[in-house]
Amino acid sequence: MTPIVEMRGIRKSFGPVRALWDVSLYLMPGEILGLVGDNSAGKSTL
């Protein structure tokens, strides 16, 4: 089955601060994803 969303090796920094580093995500048809984490953990950036 082919993923409907595929992200590989996502990185994002704000100056010296790493918000995301080497994040990968595969979302398959019919799956539901909940993204949770602490404040300033990079959820909105992703």
Residue pairs with C-beta under 8 A, 6 or more apart in sequence:
1 28
1 29
3 26
3 27
3 28
4 27
4 28
4 29
5 25
5 26
5 27
6 25
6 26
6 27
7 23
7 24
7 25
7 26
8 24
9 22
9 23
9 24
10 20
10 22
10 23
10 24
10 25
10 46
11 18
11 20
11 21
11 22
11 23
12 18
12 19
12 20
12 42
12 45
13 19
19 42
19 45
20 42
20 45
20 46
23 42
23 46
25 33
25 46
27 33
35 43
35 46
36 43
37 43
